Amino acid sequence: MRRRDFIKAIASTATVWPLVGRAQQGQRMRRIGVLMNLAADDEEGQARLTAFVQALSELGWNNDSTVQIETCWGAGDTDRFHHCAAELVALKPDIILAASASTMDPLLNRTRSIPIVFAQVPDPVGSGYVRSLARPGGHVTGFTQFDFSIAGKWLGLLKTMEPSLTRAIVLRDVDTTGAGQFGAIQTAARSFGVEVSPSGVRNKSNIENAIMDFARVPKGGLVVTGSAPAAAHRDLIITLAARHRLPAIYPFRYFAQSGGLLSYGPTTIDPYIRAAGYVDRILKGEKPANLPVQAPTKYEMVINMKTAKALGLDVPRTLLAAADDVIE
């Protein structure tokens, strides 16, 4: 089954959250808190959560008998993340799944004892969430989003797609790991002869104004870094890129599936499946401190040919040959 069909299939099963079950006779119901970074009606978010729940079920944690899953949706909003963190910690769960870097600080401000497994955090050591990748050393562990060096590759791929590119605006999250990703892009920009300028992603009007102002000068492109706000506002960003005829590259497949020109990055479903394995091990007695933080194992490049044609771009054969998927 192709990933697009897989996402649609599992998203269609995720209709009511949280999931509440009944413990089997003589067995204590375990409780898992989940703080998601997207909105409850976001198909991508539902696909991730459903993959996590299904993986738990395969490990024996069935939502109708042995576990109660309490989910709060942050929708890319900082205030909402803090509200969700307070709400989940107050429930005193056995463990919490944190969807992204944006969800980590709100949770850590509320608890230093409840085990936390994160699914997509770019720099857990630099952010202070763990002592080291090999030995986290505290109550937190999980799975990194990607190494910052991948951000430099985004600019290279965009320059390959549009050789005349001399300028690029970089949409980043000013509240979490945007600086690290932008630093890698700045380093790569020197070798590609591209002038880059950062723009913090906060809200709709902020994004609209930044892209509109940038697009007034020709030979520009757009680089969208990995962040909760960018994911939450992806439809707006993709629409603005098309309106202003900006070639753009995005960090994950679901951007290209939504109409973005080009994406390169790790798969977004796999970390949630792997996170279920860590949750299972911790619920069975293992300590987060002893479970190493793991990196992505699957990367993919996706090209949206319909968008390329709309922009009048002739996609190089080298990119087509390297692509994992081409959307016609």
C-alpha positions, 0 to 999 in steps of 0.5 A: 500500500502506498503511503498516501493510501496508508495515511488515508486509511488509518486517518479514517479510523481515528474519529474520537479522541481520547480513547477510553478503555476498561481494565481487565479484571484484576489489572490496573488501567494504565494511562498515557498522555499524548500532546500532539502539535497539530490540530485535531482535524488535521489528517496528518496528525490523526495518521500519526496518532493512529499509527501510535495507537495501533502499534501499542495495540500490537504490543498488547496495550489495547485501548478497550481493555488495558490502557486509557489514552488522553490526547490534547491537540496543540494546533501549532499554538504556543498558548495551547501547548501550555494549556494542554501540558497542564491538562495532561500532567494534572491527569497524572498519566504513567507516561506522556508522548510528546509530538515535537520540540514545541511540546517539550518545554510546556511539558517540562515546565509542568513535570520533572518526574513523569516519563516522556517519550518524544517523537520528533525533536531535532536537537534534544541535547542542545535543547537540554532535554537529555544529557546525551543521545546514548544515555539520556540520563533523566525521565525523557527519551525518544526519537530525533526529527533530523540532523540540522545538516539536512537543512543545508541540503534543502537549499541545494535541492531548491537551487537544483530545481531553480538554477536562477535562484539568488535569494531565499526566505527561510520560514522558521520557528523562533521559539524552538530549534529554528536557529539551528536549522537556519544556521545550517542553511546559512552555511550552505548558502555561501557555496550556492551563491544564495542570499538567505533571510530568516522569518519567524513563523507565528501566525497567519498575518505574520506569514502572509506579510513576510512572503508578500514582502519577500516576493516583491524582488525576483529570483527568490525561493522559499525554504520551510524548516521543520516546526509546529507552526509551519505544519499547522499553517502549511496550506496557507504557506503552500497557497502563498508560494503558488500565488507569488510564484515562489519555488519552495522546498519543505521538510516532509512529504505531506507538504508536497502531497498538499501541493508543495513543490518539493519535499525532503526529509524523514518519514513522519509516521515511523517515529510514532510507531517506534515511540510505541515501542519505547512506551511499551518498554517503560510501562513494563519497567525500563527507565527512560534514562537507559533508552538511547535517543534514536535517529530517523531511519527513513528519508524520502524526496517527493516532487509535485509535478503539477506544481512544477508545471504551474510554476513553469519549471523544467524539473532536472532529470537528476532530481526525478531520478533521485525522487522517492515519489513523483506526484503527477 
